[in-house]
């Protein structure tokens, strides 16, 4: 369960003369997220990414508290990050090694000490995602969808309870959007996903609409999507 208690996020903006002003990215967020799949929608700059990044402590609240399964994302940051896997928009920002299998092995290093066993498990995880043929390929030779699925597999190797995905299909063509969307929909873990793909959002159990740093709608997917259409058409 993910809880936001009166969460606000402000950042300092340097000004001429050495003085700083501040900008509010999130304000007064109160949420309890228990649903299996939660989609977060909103315009660019609305605060979607900031909201997601508070869940695993990549962004700390300026005020209020975010907790995951009772753990404070600031005070218990290390434990939270062991339970929350984060998928970035661009998989190249999180794939650290040259091949898919090496990257999965890196995720498994703390859990499986034997190198041979670690490699065998990494190959098995890739095969489970239909990625067996990518194991020895350079990540730069993979399609965008394959890279995103390798990134997802790398996170799943850590066995998190929650997956947070920040616009994971934005850089993909239609075929790969469907491929990654199906993979995310099949997850057993709780999923919180920020997306501009309203068809993908419609398949969630709950949708949040973020606008100017606030949650302006929350609940039944189609009702929230209709609200978002109306909001953006004004």
C-alpha positions in Angstrom: 0.0 0.0 0.0 1.3 3.5 -0.9 0.2 6.5 1.1 0.7 10.2 0.6 -0.1 12.4 3.6 -0.3 16.1 2.8 2.7 15.9 0.4 4.2 19.0 -1.2 7.4 19.4 -3.2 9.0 22.7 -3.8 12.3 23.4 -5.6 14.6 26.4 -5.5 15.1 28.4 -8.7 18.3 30.5 -8.9 17.7 34.2 -9.7 20.0 37.0 -10.7 21.7 38.6 -7.8 22.1 35.4 -5.9 18.6 35.2 -4.6 16.4 32.1 -5.1 12.7 31.8 -5.8 10.8 28.6 -5.4 8.5 26.6 -7.7 5.8 24.2 -6.4 5.8 20.9 -8.2 3.3 19.1 -6.0 0.9 20.5 -3.4 -1.3 19.0 -0.8 -1.3 15.4 -2.1 -3.4 13.0 0.1 -3.8 9.5 -1.4 -4.0 5.9 -0.5 -3.2 3.6 -3.4 -4.2 0.0 -2.8 -5.3 -1.0 -6.3 -3.3 -3.4 -8.4 -2.8 -1.1 -11.3 -2.9 2.7 -11.0 -2.5 5.0 -14.0 -1.4 8.6 -13.6 -2.3 11.0 -16.5 -1.7 14.7 -17.0 0.0 17.3 -19.3 3.7 17.7 -19.5 4.9 19.5 -16.5 1.8 18.7 -14.4 3.7 16.9 -11.7 3.3 13.2 -12.8 6.9 12.3 -12.8 7.5 14.1 -9.5 4.6 12.2 -7.9 6.1 8.9 -9.1 9.6 9.7 -8.0 8.4 10.4 -4.4 7.3 6.8 -4.2 10.8 5.3 -4.2 12.6 8.3 -2.7 14.1 9.7 -5.8 12.4 12.9 -4.8 11.9 13.8 -1.1 8.8 15.7 -0.1 9.4 19.3 1.1 6.5 18.6 3.5 4.3 15.7 4.4 5.1 12.0 4.1 5.1 9.2 1.5 5.1 5.6 2.7 5.2 2.3 1.0 4.0 -0.7 3.1 4.4 1.4 6.2 8.0 2.5 5.4 8.8 6.2 5.1 10.4 6.9 1.7 12.9 9.3 3.4 13.7 7.7 6.7 13.6 4.1 5.3 14.9 4.9 1.9 17.1 1.9 1.4 14.3 -0.5 2.4 11.8 1.3 0.3 14.0 1.1 -2.8 14.4 -2.7 -2.2 10.6 -2.9 -2.5 9.9 -0.4 -5.3 11.3 -0.9 -8.8 11.5 2.1 -11.0 11.2 2.0 -14.8 12.3 5.1 -16.6 11.0 6.6 -19.9 14.3 5.9 -21.7 15.7 2.4 -20.8 19.2 3.4 -21.8 19.2 5.6 -18.6 19.1 2.5 -16.5 20.7 -0.3 -18.5 24.3 -0.1 -17.2 26.1 -3.0 -19.0 26.8 -3.8 -22.6 24.5 -6.8 -23.1 21.1 -7.8 -21.8 22.3 -10.9 -19.9 25.1 -9.0 -18.2 22.6 -6.3 -17.0 20.3 -9.0 -15.5 23.3 -10.6 -13.9 24.2 -7.3 -12.2 20.7 -7.2 -10.6 21.1 -10.7 -9.3 24.7 -10.3 -7.9 23.6 -9.6 -4.3 21.2 -12.5 -4.3 23.1 -15.2 -6.2 26.8 -15.4 -5.4 27.8 -18.2 -7.7 28.6 -16.8 -11.2 27.4 -19.8 -13.1 24.1 -20.0 -11.2 23.6 -16.2 -11.6 24.1 -16.4 -15.4 21.7 -19.4 -15.7 19.0 -17.5 -13.7 19.6 -14.3 -15.9 19.1 -16.3 -19.1 16.0 -17.9 -17.6 14.5 -14.6 -16.7 15.1 -13.2 -20.2 13.5 -16.4 -21.7 10.4 -15.9 -19.6 10.0 -12.5 -21.2 10.5 -13.8 -24.7 13.9 -12.2 -24.8 16.2 -15.3 -25.0 17.6 -14.2 -28.4 18.6 -10.8 -27.1 20.8 -12.2 -24.3 24.2 -11.6 -25.9 23.3 -8.7 -28.1 24.5 -5.2 -27.4 21.7 -3.2 -25.8 22.3 -0.6 -28.5 21.3 -3.1 -31.2 18.0 -3.9 -29.6 14.7 -2.2 -30.5 13.2 0.3 -28.2 10.6 -2.2 -27.0 13.3 -4.9 -26.4 15.3 -2.4 -24.4 12.4 -1.5 -22.2 11.6 -5.2 -21.6 15.2 -5.9 -20.7 15.0 -2.9 -18.2 11.8 -4.4 -16.8 13.3 -7.8 -16.5 16.3 -6.3 -14.7 14.0 -4.7 -12.2 11.9 -7.8 -11.7 15.1 -9.8 -10.9 15.2 -7.8 -7.7 11.7 -9.1 -6.8 10.1 -5.8 -5.8 6.6 -5.5 -4.4 5.8 -2.4 -6.4 6.7 -1.3 -10.0 6.7 2.4 -10.8 6.9 3.2 -14.5 7.4 6.7 -15.8 5.9 6.9 -19.3 7.5 3.6 -20.3 5.9 3.6 -23.8 6.4 7.2 -24.8 9.5 6.5 -27.0 8.1 3.4 -28.6 6.4 2.7 -31.9 2.9 1.2 -31.9 4.0 -2.4 -32.0 6.4 -2.0 -29.1 3.8 0.0 -27.1 1.5 -3.0 -27.3 4.3 -5.3 -26.4 5.4 -3.4 -23.3 1.8 -2.6 -22.3 1.0 -6.3 -22.3 4.1 -7.1 -20.2 3.2 -4.4 -17.6 -0.5 -5.6 -17.5 0.7 -9.1 -16.7 2.7 -8.2 -13.6 1.8 -9.6 -10.2 3.3 -6.6 -8.5 1.3 -3.4 -7.8 1.9 -1.1 -10.7 1.8 2.7 -10.7 2.3 4.1 -14.2 2.5 7.6 -15.6 1.4 7.7 -19.2 0.1 9.8 -22.1 -1.4 6.6 -23.6 -5.1 6.9 -22.6 -5.9 3.5 -24.0 -3.3 2.0 -21.6 -4.7 4.2 -18.7 -8.2 2.9 -19.4 -7.1 -0.6 -18.5 -6.0 0.4 -15.0 -8.0 -0.2 -11.9 -7.8 3.4 -11.0 -6.7 6.6 -12.7 -5.3 9.8 -11.2 -5.4 13.1 -13.1 -2.6 15.5 -12.1 -2.9 19.2 -13.0 -0.6 22.0 -11.9 0.8 19.9 -9.0 -2.5 18.7 -7.6 -4.7 15.6 -7.9 -7.8 17.0 -9.6 -9.6 13.7 -10.3 -9.2 10.1 -9.0 -11.3 7.0 -9.5 -13.0 5.1 -12.3 -10.7 5.1 -15.3 -13.1 6.2 -18.0 -14.6 9.0 -15.8 -11.2 10.4 -15.1 -10.1 10.1 -18.7 -13.3 12.0 -19.8 -12.5 14.6 -17.2 -8.9 14.9 -18.5 -10.2 15.4 -22.1 -12.5 18.2 -21.0 -9.7 19.8 -18.9 -7.3 19.8 -21.8 -9.8 21.1 -24.3 -10.5 24.3 -22.4 
